[in-house]
Amino acid sequence: MWDGGVTPLRYGSQGVLAALTAHRDQDMNPVDLDRKLQHFTRYKVILNRLYSGQSLAAGYLLAIREYVKEIGHPMKKGDPTTEHSSTRAHTSPNRNTEQGLALFKGKAGCIRCHHGPSLTDGRFYNLGVDSSDPGRAAISLLEEDRGRFRTPPLVLLSKTAPYFHNGSAATLETVLQHYTEGAGEAGQIHLNPEEKQALLAFLRTL
């Protein structure tokens, strides 16, 4: 849902329902989901206990919403780029990650779009990743929004590969290479090999 058609999953059940029904995602409707869940005794027992009086499909959507909110808790611990919380974010602070944080906030310019508790400004940009996807323009119907997608949060970044809206980058190294070659509206960053390794070291602590 990087085009902003619905709010991010962590904000409520609308995103969960959209993921269930979207043609390019699960491509299922609540009636079919309810019918499918009838075949899983364990799910039926759990959902009926937790969401008595709700259909199995409704209970499923509510359960997924609560789970997404739960794993979103790291986003509520404060901005990991601030002096106070950055120390907390690093299990083993070292010179490399400290340099990476300085690059994130300075020379690399990542903080322009990645800031706040979830490290996203919630805005939409064209990073030059996939020219065939209309992106935000499919929602806004504005040509200037073609190819723009919502800035993703960076929380638990090392565990959320692949990257970019279409999953075209398998590693953080690939993402960084894209930015060093020029990332559309996000611009181009210039780092030497040592600085690249330091930035990657910091990103892996998020």
GIQUIUR-V86501 format. One record per helix or strand. SS is the DSSP state (hx for helix, st for strand). FROM is the first residue (numbers start at 1). TO is the last residue. If there is no record, write none. Layout:
BEGIN
<<SS,FROM,TO> <SS,FROM,TO>>
END
This chain:
BEGIN
<<hx,9,11> <hx,13,21> <hx,30,37> <hx,41,50> <hx,56,76> <hx,83,89> <hx,95,105> <hx,110,112> <st,124,126> <st,135,135> <hx,137,140> <hx,143,145> <st,146,146> <st,148,150> <hx,157,159> <st,163,163> <st,169,169> <hx,172,181> <hx,184,186> <hx,193,203>>
END
